[in-house]
Amino acid sequence: MFSKTCKYGIKATLFIAQKSQFDERVSLKEIASAIDSPVAFTAKILQLLAKENIISSRKGPKGGFEIDKVLLPKITIKQVVKAIDGDSLFNGCALGLYECNEKAPCPMHDNFVSIREQLSETLASSNLLEVAINLNLGLTVLKR
């Protein structure tokens, strides 16, 4: 469903959100280790997220990646997905056809309309704060 880059981007964002709740900045290496991702690949993902103002970074000895605590309840998982993969997951054809709509539907079009709408609503209603709280309580995990 999500691209590999998007999966790692979501996990990285959630790890940063989890630490940002306690005003902690995290390094690139900490993030890569926490989500089992290669450091160079993680760096590219973090650049995308920073460019879209999902996360911020600071350089220097007390630097690292963070998310402003005020933004945690405002940023949704859908925003993270759109920052990395765009909105094709929510609007694109299930079979990857260039043009797929009600007038010229692919064989799966009608089945996927409701699935895409439900997925969009679910991701839009999940904010970073609530997910970070569940991580901190041990109710959810980022890796096994």
C-alpha positions as CSV (number, residue, x, y, z in Angstrom):
1,M,0.0,0.0,0.0
2,F,2.7,2.5,1.1
3,S,6.0,2.8,-0.7
4,K,9.1,1.6,1.2
5,T,10.2,5.2,1.5
6,C,6.8,6.2,2.9
7,K,6.8,3.3,5.5
8,Y,10.2,4.4,6.8
9,G,9.1,8.1,6.7
10,I,6.0,7.3,8.8
11,K,8.1,5.4,11.3
12,A,10.8,8.1,11.4
13,T,8.2,10.8,12.0
14,L,6.5,8.8,14.7
15,F,9.9,8.1,16.5
16,I,10.7,11.8,16.3
17,A,7.2,12.7,17.6
18,Q,7.6,10.2,20.5
19,K,10.8,11.9,21.6
20,S,9.6,15.4,20.9
21,Q,6.8,15.0,23.5
22,F,9.6,15.2,26.1
23,D,11.5,18.0,24.3
24,E,14.2,15.5,23.1
25,R,16.0,15.9,19.8
26,V,17.2,12.8,18.1
27,S,20.1,12.2,15.8
28,L,20.0,10.7,12.3
29,K,21.8,7.5,13.6
30,E,19.3,7.2,16.5
31,I,16.4,7.4,14.1
32,A,17.9,4.9,11.6
33,S,18.5,2.5,14.4
34,A,15.1,2.9,15.9
35,I,13.3,2.1,12.6
36,D,15.8,-0.4,11.2
37,S,16.7,1.7,8.2
38,P,20.0,2.4,6.5
39,V,21.4,5.8,7.6
40,A,21.8,7.3,4.1
41,F,18.3,6.2,3.1
42,T,16.9,7.7,6.4
43,A,18.8,11.0,5.7
44,K,17.0,11.4,2.3
45,I,13.6,10.7,3.9
46,L,14.3,13.2,6.7
47,Q,15.2,15.8,4.0
48,L,11.8,15.3,2.4
49,L,10.0,15.6,5.7
50,A,11.9,18.8,6.7
51,K,11.2,20.3,3.3
52,E,7.5,19.8,3.9
53,N,7.8,21.2,7.4
54,I,6.7,18.0,9.1
55,I,10.0,17.9,11.1
56,S,12.7,20.4,11.8
57,S,16.4,19.9,12.3
58,R,19.1,21.8,14.2
59,K,22.8,21.5,13.7
60,G,25.5,21.5,16.3
61,P,26.3,19.6,19.5
62,K,22.8,19.9,20.8
63,G,21.2,19.5,17.4
64,G,19.1,16.8,15.9
65,F,15.6,16.3,14.6
66,E,12.4,17.3,16.4
67,I,8.8,18.3,15.9
68,D,7.4,21.4,17.8
69,K,5.2,20.0,20.6
70,V,2.5,22.5,19.6
71,L,2.4,20.8,16.1
72,L,2.1,17.2,17.3
73,P,-1.7,17.2,17.6
74,K,-2.0,19.1,14.3
75,I,0.1,17.0,12.0
76,T,-1.7,13.9,10.6
77,I,-0.3,10.7,9.3
78,K,-2.0,11.6,6.0
79,Q,0.2,14.7,5.8
80,V,3.3,12.5,6.2
81,V,2.1,10.2,3.5
82,K,1.4,13.1,1.1
83,A,4.8,14.7,1.9
84,I,6.5,11.5,0.8
85,D,4.3,9.7,-1.8
86,G,2.0,12.6,-2.9
87,D,-1.7,11.9,-3.1
88,S,-1.7,9.1,-5.7
89,L,-2.7,6.7,-2.9
90,F,-5.9,8.7,-2.4
91,N,-6.6,9.5,-6.0
92,G,-4.7,7.1,-8.3
93,C,-5.9,4.1,-10.1
94,A,-5.7,0.8,-8.2
95,L,-4.2,-0.9,-11.3
96,G,-1.9,2.0,-12.1
97,L,-3.7,3.1,-15.3
98,Y,-2.9,6.7,-16.4
99,E,-6.5,7.6,-16.7
100,C,-9.1,6.0,-14.5
101,N,-12.4,7.6,-13.5
102,E,-16.2,7.1,-13.4
103,K,-16.4,7.5,-17.2
104,A,-13.5,5.2,-18.0
105,P,-13.1,3.0,-14.9
106,C,-10.6,0.2,-14.6
107,P,-12.0,-3.2,-13.5
108,M,-11.2,-2.4,-9.8
109,H,-12.3,1.3,-9.8
110,D,-15.7,0.9,-8.1
111,N,-14.3,-1.4,-5.4
112,F,-11.4,1.0,-4.6
113,V,-13.3,4.2,-4.3
114,S,-14.6,3.4,-0.9
115,I,-11.3,1.8,0.2
116,R,-9.4,5.0,-0.7
117,E,-12.0,7.2,1.0
118,Q,-11.8,5.1,4.2
119,L,-8.0,5.1,4.2
120,S,-7.9,8.8,3.6
121,E,-10.3,9.5,6.6
122,T,-8.4,7.1,8.8
123,L,-5.0,8.7,8.1
124,A,-6.4,12.2,8.4
125,S,-7.9,11.4,11.8
126,S,-4.6,10.0,13.2
127,N,-2.4,12.8,14.5
128,L,1.2,12.5,15.7
129,L,0.4,13.2,19.3
130,E,-2.0,10.3,19.8
131,V,0.3,7.9,18.0
132,A,3.3,9.1,20.1
133,I,1.3,8.6,23.3
134,N,0.5,5.0,22.4
135,L,4.2,4.4,21.6
136,N,5.3,5.9,24.9
137,L,2.7,3.8,26.8
138,G,4.0,0.7,25.0
139,L,0.7,0.0,23.3
140,T,2.3,0.1,19.9
141,V,5.8,-0.5,18.5
142,L,7.9,0.7,15.6
143,K,9.9,-2.4,15.1
144,R,10.2,-6.0,16.2
